[in-house]
Amino acid sequence: MFKKKEVDYDYKAFEEGIEKIYNNIMAVGQPYSRIIGLSRGGLIPAVCLSHKLDIPVTPLVWSTRDSGEKEIVEWIPEDLNNGAKYLIIDDIIDSGQTIKTLFESWGEFPKDNISIASLIYNSDQELMVDFFDLSIQRSKDKSWYKFFWENK
């Protein structure tokens, strides 16, 4: 059986990645009133950015891979429609399906009121990410990125 190459995204890489994302957010002016951390992988980066930006974090269960669990939270799209600006973060945006299905569940809302961040971003897929640490191309890099908080 072929085993994918594992790449460790260790604590030092994480600290540097969060700092890079934070600096890029500050460079464009921090307009966000809340961070939405996607469970599971987006929760740790969300909490760290929440402290750095001094804004609240809301955990959201929305998985298209591991558990398939989805939490319907009606107040988020309502807030976005009322002018709130949110930052969604996940550990990796690989296929983009998690964010796409989340946005579909929210229906109509101003896309300009939401930004997307991830530690690792697969630029081969069509979803645009506003802030990221590493950009990969899945067509060339099939590695499995293992984050320090994963104990597999």
Secondary structure, DSSP 8 states (H G I E B T S, - for coil): -----EEEE-HHHHHHHHHHHHHHHHHH----SEEEEEETTTHHHHHHHHHHHT--EEEEEB-SSSS--B---THHHHHHHTT--EEEEEEEESSSHHHHHHHHHH-S--GGGEEEEEEEEETTSS---SEEEEEE-TTT---EEEETT---
